[in-house]
């Protein structure tokens, strides 16, 4: 009996195909005033976070103790007050989806742009 571990190859890991796009996008052109036209990518109507599925990509985000405490309190409040069970990762994915949708819809007037400008 061989004690050697069998590892998956690149084709098993990466599937050999381009990743599926979870949210279709379309390009639109908007006018900001006389003589200025800009292209903006907008997400088509079915905006949803990925929810409870297996995720193949990962990022590491460092948060303050207060931010982590707020996230955990939100998770517990969702369960206690609304009967919703969600882990911290799911809450973060939902928050990202809402923030990005607001950015796509409102551009320079979005919550993201306003908060980033205020923190400069």
N, C-alpha and C positions, 0 to 999 in steps of 0.2 A: 504494500500500500504506500503510495507516494504521499509525502508530507508537504509537497509543494502546493502552494495556493494558486488556483486558477483565477486570473484577473481578466476582466472584460477588455476587449480591444477598443480602438478608437471608434469604429463604426457602431459598436454597441453603446458607447458613451455618448457620442454626438449624433447618432442616427443618420448621418450622411446627408441630411436635408436641411434646408433653411428653416429656422424657427418659425412657427406659426404666429401670425400677427393676431393678438387677442382683441385689439380694438382697431377696426378699420379707420383709415384717415382719408381726408380729402383736402385738397388745396383750394383756398379761396383767395380772392383779391379784395382788399378793402381800401377805401380812400380815407386818409386822415385829414384831408383839407385840399385846398387848391394845389394841384401839381404833384401831390404825393400819393403814391399808390404802393401798398406793401402786400406781400403774400403772407398768408398765415395758414398754418395747418390746423384744421379743426377735426375733432373726433366726431364720428358719426354717432347718432343718437343712442346706441345701446351701451352707454358707459356703465361699466361694472368693474369692481375690483375682482381679482382672481378668486377670492374667497377660499374655501376649503378644498384645495387641490394640492397635489405634490408640486413643489417648486424646484426647478433645477438650477436656478441662479441665486446667489446670496451676496448680500452686502453687509458690512459691519458698520454700525452707526454708534457713536459714543454719545451718551446723553448725561445730563447732570443728575444728581440724586433726586432733585425736586421734579425733574421731568419724568424720571422712572417712577417715582411715587405717584405723580399725577396719572400716569398711564395705568398703574396698578389700581388706583382708586377708581378710575373710569371703568376698568374691567369688572371690578367688584360691583359698582353701581349698575352697570348693564345687567348683571346677573340678578342683583337684589331687587332693583326697581322695575326692570323691563322683562325679566325672565329670559334674557339672551346670554348664551354662553359663547364667549369668544376669547381666544388667547391673545396675548399682546401683539404677536405678529399679524394676526388678522385685523386688529384695530389699527395698527400702523398702516397696513395695506389699504384699508378703507379710507383712512385720513389722507394718504398720498393720492388716492384716486379722486377724492373730493377736491383737494387742493389743485391738482393738475387740470381737472375739468373746469374749475373756476378760472384758472389761468388761460385755458384755451378759449373760454367764453368771453372773458372780460379783458384779456391782455394787460395793458398798462394800468387798468383800474382794478386788477385782481388783488385778492388778499395777499398772495405771495409777493407780488411786486411792491405793494405798500409796506409790508413787514420788512422786506429786505432793504428797501430804501430807508426805513425808519431806523434800522440797526447799523447803518453806515456811519 
